[in-house]
Amino acid sequence: MPTMTDLVHDHTDLTDTDLEWLHALVSDWQLLADLSFADLLLWVPLRSPDALPAEAGPRRRDPGIPGGVHGWVAIAQMRPTTGPTAYPEDLVGKVVPTGRRGLIDVAWRERRIVREGDPEWGSGIPVREESIPVRRGVKLLGVIQRSTNLSSARTPSRLELTYLQSASDLAQMIAEGRFPAPGEEPNMVRSPRVGDGLIRLDRSGRVTYASPNAQSAYRRLGFPADLVGESLGAVTTHLCDTGEPLEEALTALLSGRSPREVEVETRGSVMQLRTIPLVVGGTRIGAVVLCRDVTELRWRDRELMTKDATIREIHHRVKNNLQTVAALLRLQARRLQIPEGRAALDEAVRRVGSIAIVHETLSLTPDELIDFDDIADRVITMAGEVSTPETQVTPKRTGSFGVLPAEVATPLAMALTELLQNALEHGLASRYGTLEVVARRYEEDGEEAAPNGDGPSSRLMVMVSDDGVGLPPDFDVESSDSLGLQIVRTLIVGELGGRLDFRRRPAGGTEVMVDVPLDHARRQGQRPPRQQQGT
């Protein structure tokens, strides 16, 4: 299904500024649908009669409609959560000629809200239609078709009457270009909904109606009496008076003079409040305040933040401990007189250091995902720094590892350290040469994978190549007594479920191919067959 942006660009002459206004309206029109107990359908005029499909019937042009509208395209649809829908099918993208939906034409031509007197029965159920022109300043952008399913009509309660009156006021504000509020950012976060709790205020900020859910929310804050007749700002300020200064007076915030959102907390309860001023005909007549008890949500957020902070602190302490171990090993290595023992301790220092780099990165991230390119660069730099002066090799990286989970990053960093060190010590010992790490993510069907892709068929291929002396004729990684190569094989094949291949380069030197799956389930439940080794 095409997006609203696609439909506007493909079928209309609306500008990007107009589109931003419509996005702001649509991001917030669930409120209007719920208050109206009705479906909403946003129609905008077509750019040209050529956009009409052949099945739409003969084209009509109403000379009385400003701008010579030839037809309409539906670009957005919303169903109510407070009542039955009138249109269970999706109508977004539908194109109709002028004259097919008369109320829309009249609302556009006369720039006013148009209501149908008698319900329509075209779909087998009674539907009351209403059309609301959408204005931005003095410019008309489109028309909202509001359709109410009357099949379950009954005598409305006071709550429903308050909903309908508030919906009528909001519709008039849309027709006057006052909703959404000019200059207000689109409401893209989870704000209170109509069913969470609704309070209606008069011009002075006093409560004229509070829904049962709103009344219950204030009882949890510590206000047991009826809210009707009370000043909402004064009541809320009194409940939240902890002796500490507030950022801004709640009395002013909840007076209904400006659109605002605020959270209040007291007695262990947290409530989210959203104020929507009602300005009809240039006169402020009151406000609608939506409220929602978010105590449980905020408690969970704080728990998650605490857990995240604890995990990051653990990674930080592990990094510090590993660095301490590395320092102790270096100190021990300096005291040894046996060259073999000193070399073994130096190798241990490098292995511990590569793991410490991963934990240092994890201590700075909010989750267990790591941009491995930075880790790879640090491991490559560390390998170059500890190489012998006779080697004169500067390793480099080509391609991108992308974002990897911690369970892949730790063993991969250690394996990369071993492969680089092995190339420097054996393939490029006491000589000039090149050492390159090439990384590429791909799908098993051969397509390039996204940098963050970790789907069921995503894999990571890493090639470590040098132009050194190459592999010995009888080389076999499985029978090699090298501790470093045994560690690499255990990590890549055993822990990550990947493939490991050593082979000679055609131009001389060695290539080591590492290929690991990025899907957690495949790493845990699948082990590759015995790989072919280079000869």
Disulfide bonds with the S-S distance in Angstrom:
none
